[in-house]
Amino acid sequence: MSPAPIVIDGCAVATMDGSGPADPGTEYRSGHVIVADGRIAATGPGPAPRTEGAIVVNGSGCLATPGLVNTHHHLYQWLTQGRGQQSTLFDWLTELYPVWARIGPDQVHAAATAGLAWLALSGCTTSTDHHYIFPKHGAGGGAGPRGRAGPGGGAGAFAEPLEAEIAAAAAVGLRFHPCRGSMDLGASAGGLPPDEVVEDTDAALAATAAAIAAYHDPSPGAMVRIAVGPCSPFSASAELMRESAALARATGTRLHTHLAETSDEEDYCREQTGLSPAEYAEELGWLGDDVWLAHCVHLDDAAVGRLAATGTAVAHCPSSNGRLGSGIAPVRKLLAAGVTVGLGVDGPASSEAVRLGGELHQALLSARSRDGDGPGALSARQALWMATRGGAGCLGRDDETGSLRPGALADVALWRLDTLAHDAIAHGPGGDPVAALVLGPPAPLALLLVGGNPVVQDGELRSTSAAAAARAVRAARSRLFGDEPA
Ligand SMILES: [Zn+2]
């Protein structure tokens, strides 16, 4: 028996059913959303038509939007928040690589449960993750699914990190697109990471293929899809990048990596290859409509044009870029060129707030703060587009999620906009609920549905215990740092 339909009635609705960020689509100041069989059955203005056997949700004072899509994350970093507080990316990585090498699959599970639960509470219904720590002899678990685990993994509940985080996503109830990341360019070969945290090239490729075989679900409405994710130009060899692209294209999976995050990376690429990061990516076969790239802060106009021409998408992570002082991505230019841009929280160690709802606000401020771009650089609705349809485009699911079009997956966020902070902006004279969501502080959730299943209700997780997740992640952090003083 299929579950009862759900009718959300009396709310503002922003469907994001338009053609692009300049035309985000239909909105209703007072309308309804009807969910049946895990999909959007209808949206419309005014009260909902009578729906037999439906559960009716009073949406008064709320705004319904598509659930938000997070396009860049490193869930394991929940265990190393607050470190390297004034470091640049390269210094911060150099401090943290040896710590991360000690994180085993069970600790990844605790971090992923906390991170995904927290994402759900900020309106996220689909998230990626980028896990690239698989030290050859360390706790990370170098082998593929069900294979040889590292010393930290053998005795625990999970054999390797992807298995652990996929289990966490299932328990929290989010749609999940983990990247099987990889690094094979240790310091002795000219890379940034120490040799002990990287894998052999062939082992990384074999484990990535095994992860695809074990977990990737290409079917419509899938809850888990795998992407292929060598880490960055300064930690993955050209061979690993090229072979990863070939593997992804042979298996119909998507490609993700970090690119053009800092000026240090730009200098590194030019020194090593004589090319800019974007030129190097193109030479490796890493521009295309099956690729989404994290950050893209340091792009010249020619690179923006190449991303647009090749259909390459961008995961924009404004809070992390601000935390590490990396710079501000050229979002106005990317959108004007037609590049698909999604939002990402990035890892909790470079973006401790990790609130996807908050990235709407931060994206707008960052775009407008970029030299010369000004208040026309990004509107509230463009920010919401990036967090929904843009994100779904990055993950290759624009036809399934990111909008409230009839037939789309019933991934819905119902935001409370009758709070002290939001009510006047949303509902006062000339009120604008989308502006209240983006310009105001992060709004609490009345309801979050993933495939029609309630994950958050009245601001509380329904699927798992936030208090238990907090206890587990604190215990995992204690195991990681031992007796180190707080
Ligand atoms: Zn990252």
Boltz pocket constraint, residues with backbone or C-beta under 6 A from the ligand:
constraints:
  - pocket:
      binder: B
      contacts: [[A, 72], [A, 73], [A, 74], [A, 130], [A, 258], [A, 294], [A, 346], [A, 347]]
      max_distance: 6.0
